[in-house]
Amino acid sequence: MTANEKFTISGSELVEKVKQLVHEGNVRRVRLLHGGRVVLELPLSIGAPAAVAGILAAPVLAALAAFAALVTECTIEVEKTEE
């Protein structure tokens, strides 16, 4: 079973919020929306080792930081698994 949540945040908070969501562990997918359009979609595999996830996430977080510098506000849509 999955649940969706949406967060509207400022661009400066984007990277920290995505890091927080990834570390929660029950997130299946993160979508970044700006102006109602999907800008970036990150499928996250459940049960992946933290070290591998951290290495693969570095380029994505760099891209998020660059995007965050350009926008004042965006929406994060999160798909979570419910236990």
Secondary structure, DSSP 8 states (H G I E B T S, - for coil): -EEEEEEEEEGGGHHHHHHHHHHHS-EEEEEEEETTEEEEEEE--TT--HHHHHHHHHHHHHHHHHHHHH-SEEEEEEEEE--
